[in-house]
Amino acid sequence: MKLAYFSGCKIPFYMKDYDLSFKAVMLQLGVELVELPFNCCGYPARKDSFEISILSSIKNLAIAQQQGLDMITPCKCCFGQFKHAQFWYQTTPGLKARVDEWLASENLTWEGQTQVKHLLSFLTHDIGLARIQKQIRKKLSPKKVVVQYGYHALRPFSITGFDNPFAPKIFEQLLSLTGVEIVNWSKSTECCGSPISTDNRELSLKILQNKFNTAKKAGADYICTACTPCQMQYEIATSDAPVDDQNLTTLLFTQILGAAMGVPGKKLSETGELPWDLF
């Protein structure tokens, strides 16, 4: 299986471990990733120019279509932006005409053929839980873990089609294959505060603090993410931000899955070390 890999803007610069571990897991599953000359997904431009945000997304889809490839991304923000762009492009004739004109100026077209997949939904629906189970080489210790879904992929379901936005389960199903204990957490589907961090940092940090507090109260040892902005937001607590992380470590799902698959630490992290005691 071959897919175009859309890393997004943040992963290559701020989250290289996510890039490494994602690629390692895909390789272990026999998925070939192709890196193309993509631009930004368009999400950062949405509040300033809706049209430019849609153009940015559709241009990437057109580039993937040129190569006859569907796209996969480990970033829920990018995934959500692509799904919204597809919806508005296909349901707004005037917008579609303007985007098509801009694409034509770069000798591009998009016929709606490109499918966009997020890591979690791809693993669940395209690879399948049974196949992943066969790849597990060593069960991790049953530490208590809560999952942070990232709302960009969940809502609205009529556009993203990711999972039940009120009671999603694919993240927990995948993570449970590794041997960790999944803890029920009332805040798993709620925003981490990242989208408002620039405009209202105080509120953003209050949301983050509440996430740490409630995760600890639920009995968690770790918080697991599969969303670029969420992971970056939680990592704020290790910087100079006035946030108490309640001694909780935030883990990347791809590192946990890769470790359970027997992938060496040097292929999951730049340092070769993994930030947990799950073995």
Secondary structure, DSSP 8 states (H G I E B T S, - for coil): -EEEE--TTTHHHH-HHHHHHHHHHHHHTT-EEE-------SGGGTTT-HHHHHHHHHHHHHHHHHTT--EEES-HHHHHHHHHHHHHHHH-HHHHHHHHHHHHTTT----S---EEEHHHIIIIII-HHHHHHH--S-----EEEEE--HHHHS-HHHH--S-SSS--HHHHHHHTTT-EE---TTTTS--SGGGTTT-HHHHHHHHHHHHHHHHHTT-SEEEE--HHHHHHHHGGGTTSS---TT-EEEEHHHHHHHHTT--GGGT-SSS--SS---
